[in-house]
Every structure is written in structure tokens, then in C-alpha cells.
Amino acid sequence: MMNILARQRARISPSAKGGAPAPMLLFAASALSCAIFVADTITQLEIAIAVMYVAVILIVVRILERPGVLLVTLVCVTLTIVSYFISREDSTRSTGFINCVISIAAIVASTYLALQNRSAQTALHQAQTNLAHANRVTTMGELTAAIVHEVNQPIAGVVANAEAAMRWLEAKSPDLTEIQQALEAIVEDGKRTSDIVSRIRALFKNTPPHSEIVDINEIVIDVIDLMRPQMQRANVVVKTEFDSDFLSVAGDRVQLQQVILNLILNAVEAMANVNNDRLLYIGAKKAGAGGVLVEVTDLGSGLSTNVLDQLFDAFYTTKPSGMGMGLSICRTIVMAHGGRIWAEPNDGGGATFRFLLPKPAELVS
């Protein structure tokens, strides 16, 4: 028995890791097999002593691969049969035969169940490994998609301003003021690209936002000025309504700009194919307990109620060419600032997106 098990040492199952050393278990299995064989052979007890070979099977299934376990099972069955023929007298043949059959059945059944259990454990371990890998890949994919989605906007601005500067330079009388403004815009877009990448990395690393007291009205106006050329090309008319001269919130200026920019872009795209007035309403006002509520309302294609629960999920989009990351990023940013964001369809068409930020005392120490 020991020699047979020794030949399987090179094929020790990984399931032996973390338990008793494999050589000790092999020795214990061999010693137990010998003891069971001797007890079954020299005693005349009317019990199925060979059933104890089940313990041997349970030991070797932890350290041997499937062929080795099956070989040990065959050895245990053989020892049971040999013991039956050399130890039973005529008067005990019938009882011994029944015990022999019971023992063999128990050994075979135990082997089958032990191998099935180990296969299930192996499959579970593999599934857990695959799930962990899938989570890493998904996180990496979300980060990549987020960076591509957000960086695409300032890069488009860099290209547009560079082309404008080149056109001015090609003129017979270059307007140096226009060229300087275009170059300054390129520099600003470059800085904004760097800020966006840094903020997105911070989001996915669970880094808290850089909080400072900012005026939400000023942030909204800055974003509107940035988006005004694109809105003019889309024939979108903007109306604003601010509750007071200064609506203070505690937050990261760049991240809040990204939220408002995404909502405005979505609103402009939603009105791209409508024939009626393309009116975009942007408002900011005080909410309960000193918070600030920002609203972006469009007269576009609108939202169906069955998509509201999925609207802010990563990679979910209602646009044919959308990436499904913009609103997911908005939700992440707003939640990181202690607020919440939601959307509602309008009765007369279009949709309204709102986000609520708490008063500064809740975020600034």
C-alpha cells in the first residue's frame, strides 16, 4: 500500500496545501489500511470492519489526484475481498459475504462522493478566481471609458482652437488678439484635461474630493460660457435662473464643472433631432436645510419611466453612439460630495435632471 501511494507523490493535489504535510498523510493512510486489513482478517466479529477503509479514502482524496484516489479505492476493495476469502470459515461465509458487499459498497460510494465534492470545491475556487479577475477587468474598463469620455471634450476644444489660430495666421492681416485668445483657450483646455484625469483617478481610488467653498452660480456660468459656441451651433437657447447672488457649497470645483458639463451636453444632444424650440433651462436655488439644488431641463426627446432606474448605471446609454459613462460619473461625483442626483420626464416633453448638494458645514471641517 505504501509503495502504491508513494508513486503518486509527484501528483499531489493542490487541496493538500494548508493542511498536514502530504508524506504524513500518506503514511497515516498506509498504516490505517494495514491495521484494517489485519483486524478484518484475524477477527471473527459479525461486523463489517472493512467499512473503515472509508477513512483511508477520505485521507487520500485530500492529497492525491483522481487516478491516485481510484487506485487506492481498488486496493481497498481488493484487500476486503482477500480478507474475506482467507479468514472466513464455512459457518461464517454467508455473514462475511454480506459484510464484504456492504464494505465494498461503502468504499465505492465514499470514493464517488469524495471526488464529486472535491470537483465542486475546485469549480468553486475557479469561479471565485474568474470573478475576481472579471472585477479587475471591469474596474479597469470603467476607468478607461471614463477617461476617454471626459478627456474627449477638452481635446475637441484644443483642436477647434488650434484650427482657428491657424486660420488667423493664414490671413493676410492676422488678428493677433484672436490668435492670442485661441492659444490661451488651448492652454486652458490642456490644464482642464490634466485636472480631469487626476479627478477621475481619484474617484476610482476612493480618494475624497478636494473640498473648498465655491459658488455654484459661478460654476454654472463658467460651464455655460465654455459650452456657448457648441450650443449656438445646435440652435439651443439658454435660460438661467439663480436664487441668489451667492450659493455656497463645499466641493471640488473641477468635479462639479464636470457634472454640469455632462448634463448640458446630454440636454443639447437630446434636442438635436427635435423640430420645436430648443430651449435649455438651467437653474440653481437654495434647498431645505441650507443645501443647493441645481436643475437642467431640456425640451428634447424625453425619457421613458422604465429607464430611470438604470439611467445612472455604468455602460447604460439611451444614445446609439453613447458610452454610458457620463451619467455614471455624475452620480459618483455627486455622491462623493454627499449629495444625490436623479432624473424625471417632463409632462410637455423633454427631461429634467436635478442634483442636490448639502450645506457646506456637512463637508468642511
Salt bridges, closest charged atoms under 4 A:
ASP40 OD1 - ARG88 NH2 3.57
GLU150 OE2 - HIS149 ND1 2.54
ASP189 OD1 - ARG192 NH2 3.90
GLU218 OE2 - ARG253 NH1 3.38
ASP225 OD1 - ARG228 NH2 3.32
ASP252 OD2 - ARG199 NE 2.73
GLU269 OE1 - LYS319 NZ 2.73
GLU295 OE2 - ARG354 NE 2.63
ASP313 OD1 - ARG331 NH2 3.75
GLU344 OE1 - ARG354 NH1 2.85
